[in-house]
Structure formats: structure tokens, C-alpha cells
Amino acid sequence: MISKSYNLCIKDIKSELRTRYAINALVMFILVAISVILFSIGNEKIQPELTAGLYWVVIFFSAMSGLSRAFVSEEEKGTTLTLHLIATPDTIFSGKLFFNLILTFFINIIITLLYAAFFEGFVVNNFILFLVTFIFGNIGLAISSTIIASIIAKAGSKGTLYPVLSFPILLPLILTCVQLTIFCFDGTSFDNALYEMAIVVSYDIIMVTISYLLFDFIWKE
């Protein structure tokens, strides 16, 4: 299973590097979004709370711009039936999830570096807490985005349906990550952020469990 999931992930990476559909869409969105925010605030110094909110808003909408391609591309290329024949549902979901994890971390590292470079309020005073928040937040984002992409792959209005379904599912994760990021800016100790961190970790565990339980039924529809 691991070998086939790895091969499927590599296939998606090579396909993306040839077309650059998701990467181009994500990079353009990030550049436009951050440029608009910078022009809007001008010389004003924004509060850390607002900086943290804007940071995760950009992360959320960048995910909406590119992560939906995980299963939509298979439908467009007509390769869905081939995947049915050569791999089990768990293997397929794992391969797509690995690809989305790589894409999510790659893009969000770029977003983080741009924020650190251009936003004065983006000053992390508890790096360990920020790193853990970043890792588990992105894992939750990738898991949720992958299972939602599988649900809307066969829908007619994929572009509009994806963010509509994603918003209520990802809202608890995004709000908690915003609060944790504020703690990182304030220098709050890890012990005082355990409650919020437990929510993020629990969210990841619940979503990955539900995803593997449901994907078999979604994939065979």
C-alpha cells in the first residue's frame, strides 16, 4: 500500500510539474492577496491579532485555489477508472493526501516567509509553538481539503462548491490556529496554549479517521 501510494504521489508531482496548474494558481493568488493587503494598510501598523487573522485567511483561500485539483484532474483526464483497477481506495486516498501535504507545506512556507519579510507585526516570540501550530494546522488543512476534493470531483460546479463545503469544515481549525498564532506573537508559553493545541491535534485525528472511513464509499459512487 505504501509503495503504491508513493508512486501515485510521485505521478501527481510529475504531472503538476509539467502543467503547473495548481502551482501557478497558488503563486498568483498569494502575490495578489499579499499585495492587496500591503496596499490597503499602507504605512499603518496593524495589530498582531489582525496580522494573525490575515495570515490564516491567505492560507485558507490559497488552499481553495489549488488543493481541489487532487481528484478533479483525474476526472478531467479520464484516468479515474484506471485508478479503480490498479489500487484500493485507501491507497488512492493516501497518495492524494501525500501530494496535498507536500503542496500545502510548500506554498504555506512561502506565505510565511513573505509575511515575515513584509509585515512588521509578524514577529514570532515563541517559535516552538508557532512551528507546532504550523505543522498540525497544515496537516489538518491538507486532510480536509483532500476528502472534500474527492466529494466534489464529480460535481458540475466544482469551482464554487469546493469553498462552500470547505468553509464550515475548516472554520474550527482556522479559528484555533489564529488564536495559537496570536499566542506565538505574544510569547505565550506552550503550557498555556495546550487547550488550543489539543483542539488542533484532535481535529487532525478526527478528520483523518473520518476521511479513511468515508473515502471507500465516496470513491465507489
C-alpha positions as CSV (number, residue, x, y, z in Angstrom):
1,M,0.0,0.0,0.0
2,I,2.8,2.4,1.0
3,S,4.7,1.7,-2.3
4,K,1.6,2.3,-4.5
5,S,0.6,5.4,-2.5
6,Y,4.2,6.7,-3.0
7,N,4.0,6.0,-6.7
8,L,0.7,7.8,-7.1
9,C,2.1,10.8,-5.2
10,I,5.1,10.9,-7.5
11,K,2.8,10.6,-10.5
12,D,0.9,13.7,-9.3
13,I,4.0,15.6,-8.6
14,K,5.4,14.9,-12.1
15,S,2.0,15.8,-13.6
16,E,1.9,19.1,-11.7
17,L,5.5,20.0,-12.6
18,R,4.5,19.5,-16.3
19,T,1.3,21.6,-16.2
20,R,2.0,23.8,-13.2
21,Y,-1.8,24.4,-12.9
22,A,-2.0,24.3,-9.1
23,I,1.3,25.9,-8.5
24,N,0.7,28.8,-10.9
25,A,-2.8,29.4,-9.4
26,L,-1.5,29.4,-5.9
27,V,1.5,31.6,-6.5
28,M,-0.6,34.2,-8.4
29,F,-3.2,34.2,-5.6
30,I,-0.6,34.6,-2.9
31,L,1.1,37.5,-4.7
32,V,-2.1,39.3,-5.4
33,A,-3.6,38.7,-1.9
34,I,-0.5,39.9,-0.1
35,S,0.0,42.9,-2.5
36,V,-3.6,44.0,-1.9
37,I,-3.2,43.7,1.9
38,L,0.0,45.7,1.8
39,F,-1.5,48.5,-0.3
40,S,-4.6,48.6,1.9
41,I,-2.8,49.0,5.2
42,G,-0.2,51.5,3.7
43,N,2.0,52.8,6.4
44,E,-0.4,51.8,9.2
45,K,0.9,49.5,11.8
46,I,-1.6,46.7,12.3
47,Q,-2.2,44.8,15.5
48,P,-0.7,41.2,15.9
49,E,-4.3,39.9,16.2
50,L,-5.2,41.3,12.8
51,T,-1.9,40.1,11.3
52,A,-2.6,36.5,12.6
53,G,-6.1,36.6,11.1
54,L,-4.9,37.8,7.7
55,Y,-2.2,35.2,7.7
56,W,-4.6,32.3,8.0
57,V,-7.1,33.9,5.7
58,V,-4.5,33.9,2.9
59,I,-3.6,30.3,3.8
60,F,-7.2,29.3,3.7
61,F,-8.0,30.9,0.3
62,S,-4.7,29.8,-1.3
63,A,-5.8,26.2,-0.4
64,M,-9.1,26.8,-2.1
65,S,-7.3,27.9,-5.2
66,G,-5.2,24.8,-5.7
67,L,-5.9,21.8,-3.5
68,S,-9.2,20.9,-5.2
69,R,-7.2,19.6,-8.1
70,A,-6.4,16.4,-6.3
71,F,-9.3,14.4,-7.8
72,V,-10.7,16.9,-10.3
73,S,-7.7,16.4,-12.6
74,E,-8.3,12.6,-12.6
75,E,-11.9,13.2,-13.8
76,E,-10.8,15.7,-16.5
77,K,-8.1,13.3,-17.8
78,G,-10.4,10.3,-17.7
79,T,-8.0,8.3,-15.5
80,T,-10.4,7.6,-12.7
81,L,-11.3,4.2,-14.0
82,T,-7.7,3.2,-14.2
83,L,-7.2,4.1,-10.6
84,H,-10.2,2.0,-9.7
85,L,-8.5,-1.0,-11.3
86,I,-4.9,-0.7,-10.1
87,A,-5.3,0.5,-6.4
88,T,-7.5,0.2,-3.4
89,P,-9.4,3.3,-2.1
90,D,-7.1,3.6,0.9
91,T,-4.1,3.6,-1.3
92,I,-5.5,6.2,-3.6
93,F,-6.5,8.5,-0.8
94,S,-3.1,8.1,0.8
95,G,-1.3,9.0,-2.4
96,K,-3.5,12.1,-3.0
97,L,-3.1,13.1,0.7
98,F,0.7,12.9,0.5
99,F,0.6,15.1,-2.7
100,N,-1.6,17.7,-1.0
101,L,0.6,17.7,2.1
102,I,3.7,18.4,0.1
103,L,1.9,21.2,-1.9
104,T,0.3,22.7,1.3
105,F,3.6,22.9,3.1
106,F,5.5,24.2,0.1
107,I,3.0,27.0,-0.5
108,N,2.5,27.9,3.1
109,I,6.2,28.1,3.8
110,I,6.3,30.7,1.0
111,I,3.4,32.6,2.6
112,T,5.1,32.6,6.0
113,L,8.4,33.9,4.5
114,L,6.6,36.7,2.7
115,Y,4.7,37.7,5.8
116,A,7.9,37.7,7.9
117,A,9.5,39.9,5.3
118,F,6.7,42.4,4.6
119,F,4.6,42.6,7.8
120,E,6.1,44.4,10.8
121,G,3.5,42.7,13.1
122,F,4.6,39.2,12.1
123,V,7.1,38.8,14.9
124,V,7.1,35.3,16.4
125,N,8.2,35.3,20.1
126,N,7.5,31.6,20.7
127,F,9.0,29.8,17.7
128,I,8.4,26.2,19.0
129,L,4.7,26.9,19.5
130,F,4.5,28.5,16.0
131,L,6.3,25.6,14.4
132,V,3.9,23.0,16.0
133,T,0.9,25.1,15.1
134,F,2.1,25.4,11.5
135,I,2.7,21.7,11.2
136,F,-0.5,20.5,12.7
137,G,-2.6,23.3,11.1
138,N,-1.3,22.4,7.6
139,I,-1.8,18.7,8.2
140,G,-5.5,19.4,9.1
141,L,-5.9,21.7,6.1
142,A,-4.5,19.1,3.7
143,I,-6.6,16.2,5.1
144,S,-9.8,18.2,5.0
145,S,-9.1,19.6,1.5
146,T,-8.3,16.1,0.1
147,I,-11.5,14.5,1.3
148,I,-13.6,17.5,0.2
149,A,-11.9,17.4,-3.2
150,S,-13.0,13.7,-3.6
151,I,-16.6,14.7,-2.8
152,I,-16.9,17.5,-5.3
153,A,-14.8,15.8,-8.1
154,K,-17.9,14.6,-9.9
155,A,-20.0,17.7,-9.3
156,G,-20.8,20.1,-12.2
157,S,-19.9,23.3,-10.4
158,K,-16.6,22.3,-8.8
159,G,-15.1,25.8,-8.6
160,T,-17.9,27.2,-6.5
161,L,-18.8,24.1,-4.5
162,Y,-15.3,23.5,-3.1
163,P,-15.0,26.6,-0.9
164,V,-18.7,26.4,0.1
165,L,-18.1,22.9,1.5
166,S,-14.7,23.7,2.9
167,F,-15.6,26.8,4.9
168,P,-17.7,25.2,7.6
169,I,-15.4,22.2,7.9
170,L,-12.2,24.2,8.1
171,L,-13.6,27.0,10.3
172,P,-12.8,25.4,13.7
173,L,-9.3,24.7,12.6
174,I,-8.6,28.1,11.1
175,L,-10.1,30.0,14.2
176,T,-8.0,27.9,16.6
177,C,-4.8,28.3,14.5
178,V,-5.4,32.1,14.5
179,Q,-5.6,32.1,18.3
180,L,-2.5,30.0,18.6
181,T,-0.6,32.3,16.2
182,I,-1.6,35.3,18.4
183,F,-0.1,33.3,21.4
184,C,3.1,32.9,19.3
185,F,3.2,36.7,18.8
186,D,2.6,37.4,22.4
187,G,5.2,35.0,23.6
188,T,2.7,32.8,25.5
189,S,4.2,29.6,26.9
190,F,3.4,26.3,25.4
191,D,1.8,25.1,28.6
192,N,-0.8,27.9,28.4
193,A,-1.7,27.0,24.8
194,L,-2.2,23.3,25.4
195,Y,-6.0,23.6,25.2
196,E,-6.0,25.2,21.8
197,M,-3.2,22.8,20.6
198,A,-5.3,19.8,21.8
199,I,-8.2,21.1,19.6
200,V,-6.0,21.2,16.5
201,V,-4.4,17.8,17.1
202,S,-7.9,16.3,17.9
203,Y,-9.2,17.9,14.7
204,D,-6.4,16.3,12.6
205,I,-7.1,12.8,14.2
206,I,-10.9,13.1,13.7
207,M,-10.6,14.2,10.1
208,V,-8.0,11.6,9.1
209,T,-10.2,8.9,10.7
210,I,-13.4,10.1,9.1
211,S,-11.7,10.5,5.7
212,Y,-10.4,6.9,5.5
213,L,-13.8,5.6,6.7
214,L,-15.8,7.6,4.2
215,F,-13.5,7.6,1.2
216,D,-14.3,4.0,0.2
217,F,-18.0,4.9,-0.2
218,I,-17.2,8.2,-1.9
219,W,-14.7,6.6,-4.4
220,K,-17.1,3.8,-5.4
221,E,-20.1,6.1,-6.1
